[in-house]
Amino acid sequence: MRRPEIDAAIERAVERWSLRVGEPYPSGSASLVMPALLPDGEPAVIKLPFPDRESRHEAAALRHWNGEGAVRLLDHDPVTGALLLERCEPGSPLADVEPDAALDVLIGLLPRLWQPAGAPFTPLADEAAWWDSHLEQEWDAAGRPFPRRLIDAALDALRSLPGSQGEPVLLHQDLHAGNVLRARREPWLVIDPKPLVGEREFGAASIVRGTELGHSRAHVLRRLDRLCAALDLDRERARAWTVAQTVAWSFDGARVLPTHVDVARWLYR
């Protein structure tokens, strides 16, 4: 059952932008997304993000990219957080493409997203400090579900990497083959940013970790190697950032995500 505030936000969006809306797309717990038609009949999407610290500057990130490799932000209601977005058609995910070809697409998109940026986006150093502040406690509370060495490796990266970063750019910290959709304006467009500002090496983490293009040690190492070679990234820093974020994101409340633990273990040295 939808919450009353969500229905009120939909009504406000329909009135604000004179929309005709369809049934919501199947989605996870982070947002409500619906197809819409603008007054001139052009297709669009209305997205109502649920409160989430990692996505709180999504509109600013899309505005910053201005359609460069990413879906266009048509408008934003700061009161409800509703986003009026360009619709990707046909909208099939990059995850449906053969893995090596999909990785080629991601390699082409990343440099376009890595634009210089500052406020209002959270610095990667601040996010690393936030993960550091509670990571060990989460591991303890979950019953120490994986070896201590993975926690130590993540903490070491979170403490040693932030102070020696390269040029800060806008990062999509949840970029994977499920968050890239086939479109008409460009062959592929990125959606759902969880923006940070930090060095490029961090930008490889979500792609290396993602299960969409194969989940095995060989798949993970191949993605890491190809990304670093093609984009001239420091492989050790990219590896360490991937371990750090993957361990930090392995906790989902009381649940631990086994695929994340796999990736951290495969990348651990």
Secondary structure, DSSP 8 states (H G I E B T S, - for coil): ---HHHHHHHHHHHHHHT-EE-------SSEEEEEEE-TTS-EEEEEEE-S-GGGTTHHHHHHHHTTSSB--EEEE-TTT--EEEE--SS--BGGGS-HHHHHHHHHHHHHHH--B--TTS-BHHHHHHHHHHHHHHHHHHTT--S-HHHHHHHHHHHHHSGGG--S-EEEETT--GGGEEE-SSSSEEE----EEEE-GGGGGHHHHH-STT--SHHHHHHHHHHHHHHHT--HHHHHHHHHHHHHHTTEETTEE-HHHHHHHHHH--
